[in-house]
Amino acid sequence: MAVSRERWFTLSLADQLGNIGSEVGRARSWQGRDEKLFWGAAGRALELLDLTREDARWQERRAELDRARESVADAILGGGTYGSRLADLENYFMPFALYSQRLRTSVV
């Protein structure tokens, strides 16, 4: 993993979800093209979701984070249970990355 648990737990929820979205996007990009890269990104997305679910600051949002993890796992495995698609999940997560980036660039 590229980020330590300690560092992950200092990030805002928007930063965490944005990073997860980046991995979901990478998985989508590699799906059907390179299995090794696909599964690497998919595994990182799930790992980061698990860390986010463990973050004590978001315990009130645990059910929402659990559903997000289920949807990502479903999409990775082909969408057979919920009809989840990586492209749809990327569209869900990426606004968090954009919001987080906007906050960082607007701070003077």
VEXVO-348612 format. One record per atom (N, C-alpha, C): residue in three letters; atom name; x, y, z; residue number from 1. Coordinates in Angstrom, 3 decimals, always signed. Atoms other than C-alpha are relative to their C-alpha. Example, Ala and Ser with C-alpha at 12.3 -4.5 7.8 and 13.67 -1.06 7.14 Angstrom:
// residues 2
('ALA','N',(+0.890,-1.190,+0.000),1)
('ALA','CA',(+12.300,-4.500,+7.800),1)
('ALA','C',(+0.900,+1.200,+0.000),1)
('SER','N',(-0.820,-1.190,-0.060),2)
('SER','CA',(+13.670,-1.060,+7.140),2)
('SER','C',(-0.770,+1.090,+0.730),2)
//
This chain:
// residues 108
('MET','N',(+0.861,-1.184,+0.000),1)
('MET','CA',(+0.000,+0.000,+0.000),1)
('MET','C',(+0.896,+1.233,+0.000),1)
('ALA','N',(-0.803,-1.207,+0.158),2)
('ALA','CA',(+1.293,+3.444,-0.905),2)
('ALA','C',(-0.113,+0.943,+1.191),2)
('VAL','N',(+0.207,-0.911,-1.121),3)
('VAL','CA',(-0.110,+5.235,+2.151),3)
('VAL','C',(-0.096,-0.817,+1.289),3)
('SER','N',(+0.052,+0.706,-1.282),4)
('SER','CA',(+0.344,+4.237,+5.777),4)
('SER','C',(-1.366,+0.187,+0.649),4)
('ARG','N',(+1.249,-0.118,-0.753),5)
('ARG','CA',(-2.611,+3.636,+8.084),5)
('ARG','C',(-0.055,+1.341,+0.722),5)
('GLU','N',(-0.039,-1.242,-0.765),6)
('GLU','CA',(-1.519,+6.584,+10.193),6)
('GLU','C',(-0.275,+1.199,-0.902),6)
('ARG','N',(+0.211,-1.100,+0.944),7)
('ARG','CA',(-1.395,+8.913,+7.194),7)
('ARG','C',(-1.435,-0.017,-0.523),7)
('TRP','N',(+1.365,+0.115,+0.511),8)
('TRP','CA',(-4.707,+7.596,+5.836),8)
('TRP','C',(-1.003,+0.590,+0.984),8)
('PHE','N',(+0.937,-0.459,-1.023),9)
('PHE','CA',(-6.435,+8.396,+9.119),9)
('PHE','C',(+0.097,+1.503,+0.260),9)
('THR','N',(-0.061,-1.461,-0.104),10)
('THR','CA',(-5.334,+12.054,+8.835),10)
('THR','C',(-0.713,+0.672,-1.170),10)
('LEU','N',(+0.647,-0.573,+1.176),11)
('LEU','CA',(-7.027,+12.540,+5.452),11)
('LEU','C',(-1.481,+0.257,+0.268),11)
('SER','N',(+1.438,-0.259,-0.088),12)
('SER','CA',(-10.495,+14.050,+5.125),12)
('SER','C',(-0.749,-1.137,-0.693),12)
('LEU','N',(+0.810,+1.017,+0.666),13)
('LEU','CA',(-13.338,+11.808,+4.030),13)
('LEU','C',(+0.022,+0.214,-1.514),13)
('ALA','N',(-0.061,-0.287,+1.438),14)
('ALA','CA',(-13.319,+13.555,+0.644),14)
('ALA','C',(+1.313,-0.481,-0.600),14)
('ASP','N',(-1.294,+0.488,+0.483),15)
('ASP','CA',(-9.600,+12.801,+0.263),15)
('ASP','C',(+0.009,-1.519,-0.082),15)
('GLN','N',(+0.024,+1.460,-0.009),16)
('GLN','CA',(-10.123,+9.174,+1.224),16)
('GLN','C',(-0.845,-0.530,-1.161),16)
('LEU','N',(+0.878,+0.480,+1.055),17)
('LEU','CA',(-13.057,+8.682,-1.145),17)
('LEU','C',(+0.535,+0.348,-1.386),17)
('GLY','N',(-0.625,-0.360,+1.269),18)
('GLY','CA',(-11.240,+10.520,-3.922),18)
('GLY','C',(+1.111,-0.954,-0.382),18)
('ASN','N',(-1.067,+0.968,+0.266),19)
('ASN','CA',(-8.254,+8.203,-3.593),19)
('ASN','C',(-0.577,-1.361,-0.375),19)
('ILE','N',(+0.669,+1.247,+0.359),20)
('ILE','CA',(-10.573,+5.208,-3.670),20)
('ILE','C',(-0.499,+0.095,-1.441),20)
('GLY','N',(+0.476,-0.212,+1.366),21)
('GLY','CA',(-12.134,+6.646,-6.825),21)
('GLY','C',(+1.104,-0.101,-1.034),21)
('SER','N',(-1.137,+0.117,+0.923),22)
('SER','CA',(-8.710,+6.903,-8.433),22)
('SER','C',(+0.328,-1.457,-0.280),22)
('GLU','N',(-0.275,+1.430,+0.194),23)
('GLU','CA',(-8.139,+3.197,-7.871),23)
('GLU','C',(-1.123,-0.686,-0.776),23)
('VAL','N',(+1.126,+0.539,+0.763),24)
('VAL','CA',(-11.631,+2.356,-9.136),24)
('VAL','C',(+0.175,+0.364,-1.476),24)
('GLY','N',(-0.239,-0.430,+1.376),25)
('GLY','CA',(-10.825,+4.387,-12.256),25)
('GLY','C',(+1.130,-0.770,-0.661),25)
('ARG','N',(-1.100,+0.800,+0.544),26)
('ARG','CA',(-7.522,+2.562,-12.713),26)
('ARG','C',(-0.478,-1.414,-0.323),26)
('ALA','N',(+0.528,+1.353,+0.249),27)
('ALA','CA',(-9.294,-0.777,-12.370),27)
('ALA','C',(-0.866,-0.003,-1.259),27)
('ARG','N',(+0.845,-0.092,+1.195),28)
('ARG','CA',(-11.874,+0.305,-14.956),28)
('ARG','C',(+0.844,+0.108,-1.264),28)
('SER','N',(-0.858,-0.191,+1.173),29)
('SER','CA',(-9.114,+1.396,-17.318),29)
('SER','C',(+0.694,-1.288,-0.432),29)
('TRP','N',(-0.739,+1.220,+0.312),30)
('TRP','CA',(-7.332,-1.943,-17.096),30)
('TRP','C',(-0.886,-1.221,-0.178),30)
('GLN','N',(+0.908,+1.137,+0.094),31)
('GLN','CA',(-10.398,-4.192,-17.012),31)
('GLN','C',(-0.048,-0.510,-1.443),31)
('GLY','N',(+0.012,+0.617,+1.314),32)
('GLY','CA',(-10.207,-6.608,-19.936),32)
('GLY','C',(+1.234,+0.252,-0.833),32)
('ARG','N',(-1.219,-0.321,+0.752),33)
('ARG','CA',(-6.798,-5.244,-20.996),33)
('ARG','C',(+1.245,-0.591,+0.638),33)
('ASP','N',(-1.179,+0.509,-0.717),34)
('ASP','CA',(-4.295,-6.277,-18.309),34)
('ASP','C',(-0.466,-0.489,+1.369),34)
('GLU','N',(+0.533,+0.593,-1.228),35)
('GLU','CA',(-5.402,-8.657,-15.581),35)
('GLU','C',(+0.818,+0.360,+1.239),35)
('LYS','N',(-0.848,-0.309,-1.154),36)
('LYS','CA',(-2.418,-7.990,-13.319),36)
('LYS','C',(-0.243,+1.422,+0.491),36)
('LEU','N',(+0.233,-1.395,-0.380),37)
('LEU','CA',(-2.910,-4.218,-13.356),37)
('LEU','C',(-1.429,+0.204,+0.484),37)
('PHE','N',(+1.384,-0.083,-0.439),38)
('PHE','CA',(-6.688,-4.610,-13.067),38)
('PHE','C',(-0.135,-0.462,+1.444),38)
('TRP','N',(+0.159,+0.539,-1.353),39)
('TRP','CA',(-6.481,-6.807,-9.975),39)
('TRP','C',(+0.809,+0.782,+1.028),39)
('GLY','N',(-0.761,-0.847,-0.913),40)
('GLY','CA',(-3.788,-4.597,-8.434),40)
('GLY','C',(-0.802,+1.221,+0.421),40)
('ALA','N',(+0.799,-1.188,-0.302),41)
('ALA','CA',(-5.980,-1.502,-8.686),41)
('ALA','C',(-1.269,-0.381,+0.761),41)
('ALA','N',(+1.213,+0.444,-0.685),42)
('ALA','CA',(-9.091,-3.423,-7.635),42)
('ALA','C',(+0.303,-0.330,+1.463),42)
('GLY','N',(-0.389,+0.341,-1.376),43)
('GLY','CA',(-7.315,-4.779,-4.566),43)
('GLY','C',(+0.300,+1.240,+0.822),43)
('ARG','N',(-0.288,-1.244,-0.717),44)
('ARG','CA',(-6.037,-1.316,-3.631),44)
('ARG','C',(-1.284,+0.754,+0.331),44)
('ALA','N',(+1.277,-0.677,-0.262),45)
('ALA','CA',(-9.552,+0.136,-3.967),45)
('ALA','C',(-0.689,-0.626,+1.209),45)
('LEU','N',(+0.632,+0.679,-1.132),46)
('LEU','CA',(-10.915,-2.487,-1.577),46)
('LEU','C',(+0.778,+0.221,+1.290),46)
('GLU','N',(-0.841,-0.232,-1.180),47)
('GLU','CA',(-7.967,-2.055,+0.791),47)
('GLU','C',(-0.226,+1.404,+0.562),47)
('LEU','N',(+0.238,-1.372,-0.459),48)
('LEU','CA',(-8.510,+1.717,+0.930),48)
('LEU','C',(-1.406,+0.159,+0.565),48)
('LEU','N',(+1.352,-0.017,-0.563),49)
('LEU','CA',(-12.237,+1.215,+1.466),49)
('LEU','C',(-0.012,-0.614,+1.394),49)
('ASP','N',(-0.070,+0.626,-1.325),50)
('ASP','CA',(-11.442,-1.114,+4.355),50)
('ASP','C',(+0.616,+0.942,+1.022),50)
('LEU','N',(-0.608,-0.973,-0.921),51)
('LEU','CA',(-9.161,+1.507,+5.897),51)
('LEU','C',(-0.979,+1.117,+0.343),51)
('THR','N',(+0.985,-1.057,-0.241),52)
('THR','CA',(-11.855,+4.144,+5.500),52)
('THR','C',(-1.072,-0.499,+0.959),52)
('ARG','N',(+1.009,+0.585,-0.894),53)
('ARG','CA',(-14.364,+1.823,+7.182),53)
('ARG','C',(+0.539,-0.129,+1.422),53)
('GLU','N',(-0.616,+0.120,-1.327),54)
('GLU','CA',(-11.909,+1.395,+10.079),54)
('GLU','C',(+0.219,+1.355,+0.671),54)
('ASP','N',(-0.275,-1.333,-0.532),55)
('ASP','CA',(-11.467,+5.159,+10.529),55)
('ASP','C',(-1.091,+0.375,+1.008),55)
('ALA','N',(+0.961,-0.266,-1.085),56)
('ALA','CA',(-13.130,+5.991,+13.860),56)
('ALA','C',(-0.830,+1.260,-0.248),56)
('ARG','N',(+0.740,-1.234,+0.258),57)
('ARG','CA',(-14.174,+9.420,+12.583),57)
('ARG','C',(-1.267,-0.232,-0.813),57)
('TRP','N',(+1.129,+0.229,+0.911),58)
('TRP','CA',(-16.616,+7.860,+10.120),58)
('TRP','C',(-0.921,-1.121,+0.476),58)
('GLN','N',(+0.823,+1.109,-0.489),59)
('GLN','CA',(-18.302,+5.283,+12.356),59)
('GLN','C',(-1.498,+0.238,-0.203),59)
('GLU','N',(+1.413,-0.297,+0.241),60)
('GLU','CA',(-21.651,+7.066,+11.966),60)
('GLU','C',(-0.389,-0.236,-1.458),60)
('ARG','N',(+0.246,+0.229,+1.429),61)
('ARG','CA',(-21.296,+6.505,+8.208),61)
('ARG','C',(+0.363,-1.425,-0.409),61)
('ARG','N',(-0.470,+1.361,+0.269),62)
('ARG','CA',(-20.281,+2.860,+8.508),62)
('ARG','C',(-0.923,-0.755,-0.958),62)
('ALA','N',(+0.920,+0.722,+0.878),63)
('ALA','CA',(-23.428,+1.487,+6.844),63)
('ALA','C',(+0.169,+0.452,-1.455),63)
('GLU','N',(-0.208,-0.535,+1.350),64)
('GLU','CA',(-22.897,+3.781,+3.838),64)
('GLU','C',(+1.305,-0.511,-0.597),64)
('LEU','N',(-1.295,+0.494,+0.465),65)
('LEU','CA',(-19.240,+2.761,+3.599),65)
('LEU','C',(-0.051,-1.503,-0.282),65)
('ASP','N',(+0.163,+1.439,+0.250),66)
('ASP','CA',(-20.221,-0.911,+3.870),66)
('ASP','C',(-0.676,-0.233,-1.351),66)
('ARG','N',(+0.694,+0.142,+1.290),67)
('ARG','CA',(-22.633,-0.499,+0.927),67)
('ARG','C',(+0.928,+0.365,-1.147),67)
('ALA','N',(-0.950,-0.389,+1.051),68)
('ALA','CA',(-19.934,+1.281,-1.081),68)
('ALA','C',(+0.974,-1.143,-0.269),68)
('ARG','N',(-0.929,+1.122,+0.181),69)
('ARG','CA',(-17.543,-1.622,-0.457),69)
('ARG','C',(-0.679,-1.152,-0.724),69)
('GLU','N',(+0.746,+1.069,+0.670),70)
('GLU','CA',(-20.198,-4.148,-1.468),70)
('GLU','C',(-0.168,+0.304,-1.486),70)
('SER','N',(+0.190,-0.389,+1.399),71)
('SER','CA',(-20.853,-2.211,-4.672),71)
('SER','C',(+1.294,-0.095,-0.791),71)
('VAL','N',(-1.297,+0.092,+0.681),72)
('VAL','CA',(-17.152,-1.970,-5.540),72)
('VAL','C',(+0.361,-1.472,-0.222),72)
('ALA','N',(-0.306,+1.429,+0.144),73)
('ALA','CA',(-16.644,-5.686,-4.877),73)
('ALA','C',(-0.880,-0.631,-1.075),73)
('ASP','N',(+0.914,+0.526,+1.011),74)
('ASP','CA',(-19.727,-6.485,-6.975),74)
('ASP','C',(+0.461,+0.392,-1.402),74)
('ALA','N',(-0.450,-0.467,+1.316),75)
('ALA','CA',(-18.436,-4.362,-9.874),75)
('ALA','C',(+1.270,-0.721,-0.428),75)
('ILE','N',(-1.250,+0.692,+0.312),76)
('ILE','CA',(-14.989,-5.967,-9.683),76)
('ILE','C',(-0.280,-1.420,-0.481),76)
('LEU','N',(+0.332,+1.385,+0.340),77)
('LEU','CA',(-16.600,-9.400,-9.881),77)
('LEU','C',(-1.030,-0.113,-1.129),77)
('GLY','N',(+0.863,+0.054,+1.169),78)
('GLY','CA',(-18.811,-8.462,-12.828),78)
('GLY','C',(-1.407,+0.519,+0.186),78)
('GLY','N',(+1.304,-0.612,-0.220),79)
('GLY','CA',(-21.889,-6.884,-11.233),79)
('GLY','C',(-1.158,-0.964,+0.106),79)
('GLY','N',(+1.046,+1.018,-0.026),80)
('GLY','CA',(-23.822,-10.116,-10.824),80)
('GLY','C',(-1.033,+0.155,+1.105),80)
('THR','N',(+0.936,-0.122,-1.121),81)
('THR','CA',(-25.426,-9.249,-7.476),81)
('THR','C',(-0.817,+1.280,-0.072),81)
('TYR','N',(+0.689,-1.299,-0.022),82)
('TYR','CA',(-26.266,-5.536,-7.688),82)
('TYR','C',(-0.014,+0.706,-1.351),82)
('GLY','N',(-0.104,-0.670,+1.293),83)
('GLY','CA',(-25.521,-4.732,-11.319),83)
('GLY','C',(+0.973,+1.163,+0.012),83)
('SER','N',(-0.983,-1.088,-0.126),84)
('SER','CA',(-22.639,-2.506,-10.229),84)
('SER','C',(+0.969,-0.022,-1.171),84)
('ARG','N',(-1.001,-0.146,+1.068),85)
('ARG','CA',(-20.272,-1.186,-12.885),85)
('ARG','C',(+1.084,+0.953,+0.475),85)
('LEU','N',(-1.113,-0.848,-0.425),86)
('LEU','CA',(-16.838,+0.302,-12.326),86)
('LEU','C',(-0.146,+1.425,-0.520),86)
('ALA','N',(+0.168,-1.352,+0.553),87)
('ALA','CA',(-17.646,+3.247,-14.616),87)
('ALA','C',(-0.978,+0.809,+0.847),87)
('ASP','N',(+0.975,-0.705,-0.843),88)
('ASP','CA',(-20.687,+4.135,-12.492),88)
('ASP','C',(+0.608,+0.355,+1.349),88)
('LEU','N',(-0.625,-0.267,-1.300),89)
('LEU','CA',(-18.677,+3.849,-9.289),89)
('LEU','C',(+1.080,+1.059,-0.111),89)
('GLU','N',(-0.978,-1.067,+0.221),90)
('GLU','CA',(-15.914,+5.989,-10.727),90)
('GLU','C',(-0.722,+1.349,-0.027),90)
('ASN','N',(+0.794,-1.240,+0.025),91)
('ASN','CA',(-18.580,+8.627,-11.430),91)
('ASN','C',(-0.485,+0.391,+1.392),91)
('TYR','N',(+0.409,-0.282,-1.379),92)
('TYR','CA',(-19.707,+8.326,-7.805),92)
('TYR','C',(+1.163,+0.567,+0.813),92)
('PHE','N',(-1.127,-0.374,-0.850),93)
('PHE','CA',(-16.249,+8.649,-6.241),93)
('PHE','C',(+0.751,+1.239,-0.466),93)
('MET','N',(-0.870,-1.069,+0.494),94)
('MET','CA',(-14.534,+11.198,-8.492),94)
('MET','C',(-0.396,+1.406,+0.435),94)
('PRO','N',(+0.295,-1.341,-0.516),95)
('PRO','CA',(-16.495,+14.269,-7.345),95)
('PRO','C',(+0.649,+0.281,+1.355),95)
('PHE','N',(-0.701,-0.205,-1.274),96)
('PHE','CA',(-14.922,+13.718,-3.927),96)
('PHE','C',(+1.433,+0.442,-0.250),96)
('ALA','N',(-1.369,-0.392,+0.336),97)
('ALA','CA',(-11.466,+13.959,-5.500),97)
('ALA','C',(+0.030,+1.441,-0.510),97)
('LEU','N',(+0.050,-1.365,+0.537),98)
('LEU','CA',(-12.446,+17.119,-7.379),98)
('LEU','C',(-0.265,+1.016,+1.106),98)
('TYR','N',(+0.297,-0.879,-1.131),99)
('TYR','CA',(-13.915,+18.685,-4.235),99)
('TYR','C',(+1.237,+0.181,+0.874),99)
('SER','N',(-1.193,-0.051,-0.839),100)
('SER','CA',(-10.821,+17.833,-2.216),100)
('SER','C',(+1.102,+0.829,-0.667),100)
('GLN','N',(-1.011,-0.760,+0.741),101)
('GLN','CA',(-8.541,+19.213,-4.926),101)
('GLN','C',(-0.349,+1.485,-0.003),101)
('ARG','N',(+0.431,-1.401,+0.015),102)
('ARG','CA',(-10.588,+22.413,-5.122),102)
('ARG','C',(+0.292,+0.658,+1.337),102)
('LEU','N',(-0.290,-0.548,-1.322),103)
('LEU','CA',(-10.242,+22.901,-1.366),103)
('LEU','C',(+1.491,+0.289,+0.167),103)
('ARG','N',(-1.450,-0.180,-0.130),104)
('ARG','CA',(-6.460,+22.454,-1.549),104)
('ARG','C',(+0.497,+1.172,-0.820),104)
('THR','N',(-0.501,-1.074,+0.873),105)
('THR','CA',(-6.022,+24.893,-4.438),105)
('THR','C',(-0.586,+1.358,+0.365),105)
('SER','N',(+0.590,-1.289,-0.350),106)
('SER','CA',(-8.326,+27.563,-3.004),106)
('SER','C',(+0.556,+0.562,+1.299),106)
('VAL','N',(-0.605,-0.463,-1.237),107)
('VAL','CA',(-6.409,+27.781,+0.276),107)
('VAL','C',(+1.243,+0.804,-0.341),107)
('VAL','N',(-1.136,-0.877,+0.313),108)
('VAL','CA',(-3.959,+30.672,+0.125),108)
('VAL','C',(+0.933,+0.067,+1.178),108)
//
